[in-house]
């Protein structure tokens, strides 16, 4: 009889199927994964923003004889230190002398964007004041520095004195350096003197200063200035939090 044989066959098949299912139990880990919440991914640390430096000055800061702004000492200094740089230079400008756009340091600083938020400010120069009455320089310089300090109270202010563009050193430039150094000391402001530190000598000044570009630093000169400035900035105690960590 066909019918009984079919029933037995079906029963055997069902038993085999149940036995097969029972022989492949689900692992504990797989079972746990069914109800356990997925683990959260490890967050990626947010990198610290690079320190911001504002360099304010004359044609040397503008990079008059450099190929472009990227080859001028402010941006090269930033590359060495790993800092972001904003460079604001005007050809011919000084504390007492108007630049090619008519700006004195005092009028230009009053026009700065208060939203810049620099960590470090370098005020450079200026040999452009060598034809002006040096007796007026301390008052003019202090006024400029005070505006920087009021506008950016959290920034570290450094004054970078004039560097010679010819040697032997012009006495008027030496006098500007002395006056600015004394004024900065009276205000408790760090002062860097390329003259006192002997950044240029008669043996190498022609390597760094381009006589054909109105005696301004060449690309090589700007690279050298950046190396010297970066080295000095790294030595200043207030700037130690911003010092580049050697890898």
C-alpha positions in Angstrom: 0.0 0.0 0.0 1.4 3.3 -1.0 -0.1 5.5 1.6 1.6 3.9 4.7 5.0 3.9 3.0 4.6 7.7 2.3 3.8 8.4 6.0 6.8 6.5 7.2 9.1 8.3 4.8 7.8 11.6 5.8 8.3 10.8 9.5 11.9 9.8 8.9 12.5 12.9 6.9 11.1 15.1 9.7 13.3 13.3 12.3 16.4 13.8 10.2 15.6 17.5 9.9 15.1 18.0 13.6 18.3 16.1 14.4 20.2 18.3 11.9 18.9 21.5 13.5 19.8 20.2 16.9 23.4 19.4 15.9 24.2 23.0 14.9 23.5 25.1 18.1 24.1 28.9 17.8 27.3 30.1 19.6 27.1 32.2 22.7 28.8 35.1 21.0 26.3 35.1 18.1 23.4 34.9 20.5 24.8 37.8 22.6 25.2 39.9 19.5 21.5 39.7 18.9 20.6 41.8 21.9 23.8 43.7 22.8 24.1 47.3 21.6 27.0 47.8 19.1 30.2 49.2 20.7 30.7 52.9 20.1 33.6 53.8 17.8 36.6 55.4 19.4 36.4 59.1 18.7 39.2 60.7 16.7 41.1 63.3 18.8 40.6 66.9 17.6 44.0 68.3 16.7 45.0 71.5 18.5 44.9 74.6 16.3 48.2 76.0 15.2 49.3 79.2 17.0 48.5 82.4 15.1 51.2 85.0 14.5 50.6 88.6 13.3 53.7 90.3 11.8 53.3 94.0 11.3 56.0 96.2 9.7 57.4 97.9 6.7 58.7 96.7 3.3 60.8 93.9 4.8 57.6 92.4 6.3 55.8 93.1 3.0 58.6 91.1 1.2 59.4 93.8 -1.3 62.3 92.0 -3.0 61.1 88.4 -2.3 59.6 86.4 -5.2 56.2 86.5 -3.4 54.7 86.6 0.1 55.4 82.9 0.5 59.2 83.6 0.2 59.1 86.5 2.7 60.4 86.1 6.2 57.0 86.2 8.1 55.6 83.1 6.3 58.9 81.3 6.3 59.1 81.8 10.1 55.6 80.4 10.4 56.7 77.3 8.4 59.7 76.8 10.7 57.6 77.1 13.9 54.4 75.5 12.5 52.4 78.6 13.1 49.7 80.3 11.0 50.9 83.8 9.9 49.2 87.0 8.9 51.7 89.5 7.5 50.9 93.2 7.2 53.6 95.3 5.8 53.6 98.6 3.9 56.6 99.8 1.8 58.2 102.9 3.3 56.1 102.9 6.5 57.5 103.5 9.9 56.5 104.8 13.4 57.2 108.3 12.2 57.4 108.0 8.4 54.4 107.5 6.1 54.5 104.6 3.6 53.7 104.4 0.0 50.0 104.2 0.9 50.3 107.1 3.4 50.2 104.8 6.4 52.2 105.5 9.6 52.4 102.6 12.1 50.0 104.5 14.3 47.3 104.9 11.7 47.7 101.4 10.3 47.4 99.7 13.7 44.1 101.6 14.3 42.7 99.9 11.2 43.4 96.3 12.2 40.7 93.8 12.4 40.0 93.0 16.1 38.8 89.5 15.1 42.2 88.3 14.1 42.9 86.9 17.6 46.7 86.3 17.2 48.6 84.4 19.9 51.8 86.3 19.0 52.4 89.7 17.5 55.7 90.8 16.0 56.1 94.5 15.3 59.1 95.0 13.0 61.2 98.0 12.0 61.8 100.5 11.0 64.8 101.9 9.2 62.4 104.2 7.4 62.4 106.4 10.5 66.1 107.3 10.1 65.2 110.7 8.6 62.7 111.6 11.3 63.3 113.3 14.7 64.3 110.4 16.9 63.1 112.4 20.0 59.5 111.7 18.9 60.1 107.9 18.4 59.5 106.7 22.0 56.1 108.3 22.3 55.0 107.1 18.8 56.3 103.5 19.4 54.6 103.2 22.8 51.3 104.5 21.3 51.4 101.8 18.6 52.3 99.0 21.1 49.6 100.1 23.5 47.0 99.8 20.7 48.1 96.3 20.0 47.8 95.4 23.6 44.3 96.8 23.9 43.1 95.3 20.7 44.6 91.9 21.3 45.0 91.6 25.1 45.7 87.9 25.1 48.5 88.1 22.6 52.2 88.1 23.3 53.8 91.2 21.9 57.4 91.2 20.6 59.2 94.2 19.0 61.7 93.3 16.3 64.1 96.2 15.8 65.5 97.5 12.6 68.1 95.4 10.8 70.9 97.1 8.8 70.6 97.0 5.0 74.2 98.3 4.5 77.4 98.1 6.6 79.2 99.8 8.2 76.0 100.5 10.3 74.4 103.9 9.8 74.5 105.8 13.1 70.8 106.9 12.7 69.7 103.2 12.5 71.8 102.4 15.5 70.1 105.2 17.4 66.6 104.0 16.4 67.5 100.5 17.7 68.7 102.0 21.0 65.6 104.1 21.5 63.2 101.3 20.7 65.1 98.9 23.0 64.8 101.3 25.9 61.2 102.1 25.2 60.3 98.4 25.0 62.2 97.7 28.3 60.2 100.5 30.0 57.0 98.9 28.8 58.0 95.3 29.8 57.9 94.2 26.1 60.3 91.7 24.7 62.7 93.2 22.2 64.8 91.5 19.5 67.7 93.5 18.1 69.2 92.1 14.9 71.9 94.8 15.3 72.9 93.8 18.8 72.8 90.1 17.9 74.9 90.7 14.8 72.6 89.1 12.3 74.5 90.6 9.4 78.2 91.1 9.0 80.3 92.8 6.3 81.3 89.3 5.1 77.8 88.1 4.4 75.5 91.1 4.0 75.8 91.0 0.2 74.6 87.4 0.3 71.3 88.4 1.9 70.7 92.0 0.8 69.9 92.8 -2.8 71.5 96.1 -3.8 69.6 96.0 -7.0 66.3 96.0 -5.1 66.9 99.2 -3.1 68.9 97.2 -0.6 66.1 94.8 0.6 66.5 91.2 1.6 66.6 88.7 -1.3 64.9 85.3 -1.1 68.1 84.1 0.6 67.9 87.0 2.9 64.3 86.3 3.9 65.1 82.7 4.5 68.0 83.7 6.8 65.8 86.3 8.6 63.2 83.6 9.2 65.8 81.2 10.7 67.1 83.9 13.1 63.7 85.2 14.1 62.3 81.7 14.7 65.3 80.8 16.9 64.8 83.9 19.0 61.0 83.4 19.3 61.6 79.9 20.6 63.8 81.2 23.3 61.3 83.7 24.8 59.6 82.3 27.9 56.1 83.7 27.2 56.1 81.8 23.9 57.2 78.4 25.4 53.6 77.0 25.1 53.8 77.6 21.4 57.2 76.1 20.8 57.2 73.4 18.1 57.6 69.9 19.6 60.4 68.0 17.9 59.2 64.7 16.5 
